[in-house]
């Protein structure tokens, strides 16, 4: 397969994955918003590309407008992929490993996707965490608990990106950390950035100042918690229940 054909196949498979998730979701607007945030593309950029009013995209994402049909979803997905491709295709390339391999699974303790996003304050409360760096708050659409030593020592930067699952708008929770510096270094060299990083097993006073600095530079919220790992995972998995109750 030629390089151009390989790129086109990757784009096609990624578009199928995105469109399928959006159209099959019981909250297609939320799914659409999640993918737009994953690609770090503004509503105005999509609307400009498609030649529609920004309010159209906003209404679809918020649910104010009737759920988009397959044709509209396809156009929006193509717009996201094309806009990223025109700026270098960094996001598209980052998803390549997720489509073609599952080697990163050996470093993952648990992973979970949310239908309804969680706010950073709620995350901190649920896992009894202290905030080491506030960063730029984004909605969290899931979490991944990672064995820090395996991820850093055994995975290439390309494989490391697969730890995100299908949404970068998630909390990456690193266990078996000594200072927090190594996970932040690993994140710095990847194209994808998580919406939040949690250092598990550390009190906030034990977080390396350099880890805080890197989080500050990348504008990533950084939290630290010593909560029991099994209790932490259970609390986060039950978040959807809490959301409905609240």
PyMOL commands that set and color helices and strands:
alter all, ss='L'
color gray80, all
select helices_A, chain A and resi 3-24+28-38+43-50+54-62+70-86+90-94+96-100+103-107+120-126+148-154+157-164+181-188+204-206+209-218+229-237+239-245
alter helices_A, ss='H'
color red, helices_A
select strands_A, chain A and resi 108-118+130-133+140-147+171-175+196-200+221-225
alter strands_A, ss='S'
color yellow, strands_A
deselect
rebuild
show_as cartoon
